[in-house]
Amino acid sequence: MTFLALLAALFVVLYLGLPMFAALFLLPLGVLLWVEGGLPALGELVIGQLDGYLLVAIPLFMLMAHIMVRGRVVDDLYGAAFALLRGVRGGVGIATVAACTIFAAISGSSVATALTVGKIAIPQMLRYGMSRKGAFGVVAGGGTLGILIPPSAPMVLYAYVTETSVGALFLAGLIPGLMMAAMFALYCYLTEGRAIAPADEAAPAPEAGAPEAGAPGAVPPLRALRRAGWSLSLPVFVLGGIYMGVFTATEAAGTGTLYALLIAALIYRTLTWKDFLDGVGEATRTSAMLLMIIAAAAIYGYMLTKLRVPQELTALVLDWGLSRTGFLVAMMVLLFLLGLVLESFSIILLTMPAILPVMAQFGIDKVWYGVLLTLSLEMALISPPVAMNLVVIKAITGAPLEEVNRAIIPYMLMLALGTAILIVFPGIALWLPRIAGYAG
């Protein structure tokens, strides 16, 4: 099969040590020279792919997250969750899930969620009797919510590639994201029941300089909740503005970044010029890498079209007699395997040009598929032997990677179960977009 042969060739090129954008650029050039004896107008292809207003939202959402993290605004999230849930069975683990869920709505990044929440939460969980396996697993698993709960940079890219509504995708990811968070919290409740903080234990204090900061351990619950209100208001401001029609996704990213800057610089007063410039630099580097991959993927997609790969894939699926469910299961397995060696942006750009015609043949809703794709990518983010969320936890704790790998297995199984539930019951993802008026 041509598509699998091209994927295999791409892995060989990557194995030689080339960056992703270079591999995506050189492989189709070689194939086109061999097949057609010449090259297309590459400049027009690349400019056409990059000339999209929606793409501006990705670096802005990244900058918004960097500002909130570097300004230490999000440090209050765990304190607020801890204040609410500390006396509940398995409460310190459930508080970590809650903090990951809220931070995911700010950062849109799984790695950033695991890193930021993990630094605060892991010592607390271990202090109050949670097992090392439970503490490592809940942070790695909770971190995956970063690309499912809106706003999500991979969802923005998927919307751009498939010409799908960003607002519909963000709404579609909300209930599945909360469903996964509830499954993680229930697991903590059932398996880590002894991890309970005393009812009169104070919430963790924020960094010096944050509003109403006090001595360590001296922050009352109500003050911890009130202080976290600034962090909680950001996703409400951004997502509420999109769904109420106040601004588009790109405008929401820009106004959200300005809102985050005002909170960190004027209210918390913890964001220095160095912090801001470092955040701008990091967002710029990540965005430049992504744009180079998108540019190279335009040539890769042109190659697939010239080789008639979408038509071949459609015919193959029909010849095999796969049902819609069978096709979805096969794609989820393929996406998971690709996620073991590639990052989420590359996977979206590699697979969507080939399978969009097949999805149309089966009548698969693009919004529904976008959520399923994101769940498969979440599983890959925490899949042993090496995954970014696991490496982050190893860096935070110094624990052996083998121990972290074992801790994540229950969360991989829960993500697989969540994916299966969404395949059987697509309405879980599509209900909110439909009542909001997005066409299915």
N, C-alpha and C positions, 0 to 999 in steps of 0.2 A: 504494500500500500504506500502510495507516494507520500502522504502526510506523515506517517510514522517513519519512513525513510528519511524525510527531511528533518524530523525531530532528532533522529539518531545522529545524522550528520552534524546538526547544531551542537549536540552534546560532545561530539568528538572535537569540534572546533573550540568549545569552551574548555575542554580538558587540556588543550594545548596552552591554556593560560590567558586567552584573549578576554577582554571585558565584554559584557553582554552586548553593548551597543555595537562594538566592533564585529562581534560574531554575527549579529543580525544584519550588519551591513555587508560583510564580505561574502557570507554564504550565498545570499541571493544574487550578488553580482557574478559570482563564479557560475552559478546555475544558469543565469540568463545569458551569459557569454557562451556557455556550452550549448544551450538549447536554441537560442535565437541568433547567435553570432554577433550580437551588439547589445547596447544598453539603451534604456528609455531616457526620456528627459527627467533626470533624477531631481533637478532643482524644483521643477513644477510639482513632482510627487511630494517632496519633503515639505515645501511651503504650503501646499494644500492640506497636508496632515497637521501641520503646526498652527495653521491659521484658524484657531478656534477660541472664541471668547471664554468658553467654559473652562479651558485649561488654566486660565489665570487663577481660578479658585484653588487649585492644588497648592501652589507655593504660599498663597495667603493663609489657607487653613494650617499649613505647616508652621508658618511664622506665628500665628495666633497661639498654637500649642507651645512653641518655644518661649514666648513671652510669659505665658501663665506658669510654666515650669520654672524658668529662670528667675521669675519674680517671686517664686515660692508661694504663689496664691493657692495652688492646689494642695499644699501641705495640710490645709485645714480639712480636707475632705475625709481623711481617715479619722481624724479627731472627732468629727461630727458623727460619722457612722459608729465609731467606738462608743460615743456617749449614748447613742440610742440603743445599741444592741449588746452592750457589755455584759448584762445579766442574763442573757438568753443562752440556752444550751448551745454550745459551739459558737457563741456569739462573736468571739474575736475573729474566727474564720469567716462568718457571715458578714461581719463589718468589712473585711477585706474585699469580699465579693461586691458589696455595695459601693465601696470606694472605687474599685476597678470599673464598675458600671458607669458611675458618674464621670470618672476621669476619661473613660472612653468617649463620652459625649463631648469632651473638650479637646482631646488630642487627636483622635482619629488614627492613632498608631498603637499597635499591639505591643511593640517593643518599648515605647515610651511609657505605656501604662504599666507594664510589668516592672520596669526600672524605677519609676517614680513611687508607685504604691509599695513595691517590694522593699525599698530602703526603709520605709517607715513601719510597714506592717509586720515583716518577718520577725524582727526582734520582739515585738509585742506578742505575737502568736506563740513564740517559743517561751516567752516569759510566763504566760498564763496556761501552760500545760499542753499546747497543741504539739503533736508529733512533728518531727522534721519533715517526714514524708507529706503530712497534711499541709504544713506551712508552705513548702516549696510548690506543691501541686496546685494549691488554690491561687497563688500569685501567677504561676505560669498559665493556668487555665483561665483565670479572670482577665489576664492580659490580652487574651485572644479577642475579647469583646471590643477591643479598640478599632477593629476594621469592620465590625458589624453594626454597632450602635452609631447612628449618625452624629456629626458629620464624619464621613469616611473618604479618605483620598482614593483608595481603590474603587469605591463606588462611583466617585466623580469620573474617573478614567473610564470605567465600564460604561457609564452613561454616555460619555463622549464617543466612544468607539461604536456603540450599538444604537446611538441616536435615541436614547431612552430618557425620560424625565428624571432629573436628579431628585426633585421633590418626591416623586413616587418611590424611587429607590430608598431614599432616606426613611420614608414612612414604612416601607416594607421591611426594613431591617430592624425597626423598633421592637415590635412584639417578639420576633424570634430572638433578638438580643436579650430582652427581659426574660423570655422563656429559658434561655441557657443560663442566665444569672440565677434564676430560681432553682434550676437543677443543681447548679454548683452549691448554692446555699443549703439546699436540702441534703446534699451529700455531706457537707460539713456538720449539719445538725445531727445526722445519723451516725457518723463515724468519729466525730471529735467532740462528743458531748461533754467531756471533762474540761474543755478549753473555755472556762468561764471566768471573767474578771469579776472581782467583788463589786457589789451594787453601788458602793460609795467610792469606787475608784475614779479618779479624775481622768478626763480625756487627755491624750498627749498634747503637750503645749507646742505652739508654733515656733518657728524661728524668730529670733529677736528682730524687731522692726515691723512685724506684722501687727495689724490693729489689735489692740487690747492684749498684747502678749504679756504673759506673766511669768512667774517662776515655773520651772519644770514641774508638771503634775498638779498645777494650781488652777487649771482652767475648769470652771464649772460646766456642766453639760449644756445649759441653755446658752451660755456665751459661746461655747464651741459651735453650736448649731447656728447661732446668729452670725458668727464670723465666717462660716462656710457659705453664707448666703451669696457672697460675691462670686464664688466659684460656681455655685448652682445657677446663678442668674445668666451666665454666659451661654450655655446651650439653649436655655429658654429664649434668650434674645435672638440668637442666630436662627434656630429652627422655627421659632414662632414667627419671625419675620418672613421666612420662606413660605410657610404654609398659609399665612394671612395675606400673602400677595404684596407685602410691603417692598420686598426686593427679591431679585433673582439669587441663585446660588452663588454666583460670582460676587454680586454686590453684598451678599450676606457674609462672604469670606472677608471682604474688605472692611465692612463696618464692624464685624466681629473682632478683627485684628485691632482696629482702633479702640474698641470697647475694652479689650484685654489690656491694651497699652495704658489706657486711662486708669484701670483698676490697679495694675502693678506699679505704675509710676506715681500716681497722684494719691491713691487711697492707701495702698500698702506701703508705698515708698521704699520698696525693696529692689526695684529694677534699676541697676546702674547702666551707664552708657556702655560699659564693657559687656554686660549681660545682653543688652539690646543688640549691639553690633555682632556679638557671637551668635545670637539667635538668627539674625539676618544672614550671616555668613553660612550657617548650617542649612537654613532653609534654601538658600541660593544654590549651594552645592548639591543638595538632594534634588532640587527642581531641575538643575542643569543636567544631571545624570538621567532623570526621567525624560526630559525633552530629547536628549540624544537617542534614548531607546525608542521613543515614539517616532522620531525621524527615520531611524533605521528600520523600524517595524513597517513603515509605509512602503519601503522597497520590498520587504519580506512579503507583505500582503499582495503587492503587485505580482511578485513571483508566483504566489499561490493561485492567483487569478489566471495568469498566463498558462500555468500547468493544469488548470481546470480541477484543482484539488477540491474546492467546495462541491462541484458536481459529482466528482468521483466519490467523495465521502457520503453524499446523499444517496447515490446509487448503491453503495456498499451496504449502508444501513438498511435500505429497503430490501436488498437481496438477502440479507441475513434474517429478515423477518422480525427485527427487534421491535418490541412495543415501545411506547413512549417512556414507560417506567424503566424498561431494560436499557434504553439509550441513556436516560438520566443517570442510572446507577453506573453504567460504563464510563460516562463522562466524569462522575464524581471520583471514581477510582483513578482515572487518568490525571485529573487535576491534582489529586492528592500526591500521586507519584511525581508529577512535575514540580509540586511544591517542595519536595525534598531537596531539589537541586537549584530551583529558580525562585526569585522573589515574585510577589503578587503582581506587580505592574507588568513584568515580562510575560507572565502566564496569560494575562488578559489579552495582551497584544498578539501573542502567538496563536492562541486558540480561537478567538472569536471570529476572525475572517473566514476560517474554514467551516465552523459549525453553525453560523447564523442561518445558512440555507436549510440545514437539517432541522434546526429548531422551527423554522417557518413551516417545513413539511409536516412536522408533528403538531403544530399549533401550540408550541411551548411559549408561555408568556415570558417576555424578556426580563420583566421585573422579578418574577418568581425565580427564573434561572439565576439572576444576579445575586439573590440571597443564597441560593444553593451553592453557587460558585464561592461566595465569601466564606461559607461554613467549611467547605473543603479546604480552602486556603488557611483557615484557622487551625484545622487539624495538622496541616503541614508545618505550621509555625511552631508546633510543640512536639513534633515527631522525632523520637530518637533515631540515630545516635546523636546527631547534632542539629539543633534548631536555635534560632536567635533568642527566643524567650528563655530557653534553658541555659544558654550561654550567659544571659543577663543574670539569672539567679545564681549561677556558679560564681560570677564576678562579685555579686553582692555578698554572698555567704562564705565563699571559699570552699563550699562542699564539693566532693568529687562529682564529676559529671554523671557517673553511673548511678549515683544516689538520686540525683535530680531526674534522670531519665525514668527511673522506676516510679517516682512520685507522680508523674504526669499520665500514666496509663489510664487511671479511672476517668480523667478529664477527656482524653482522646475518645474513650468509649461513649461518654456522654455526648460529645460533639457528633459522633457517628449516629447515635440515637436521635439527636435533634435533627440531623439531616434527613434521616429516614422518615421522621414524623412530618417534616415539611414536604417531602416527596408525596406522601400519602394524603396529606391535608394542606394543599397549597393555599387555602383560604386563610391560614394563620398569617402568611406573609402578605396576601393580597387584600385582606379585609380593609385595613386602614386606607391604602391608596384608593380603593373603590369608593368608600364613603366620603373621601375627600374630593372625589370628582375626577380622578385620573382614569383615563380609558384603560381597560384591561386588554 
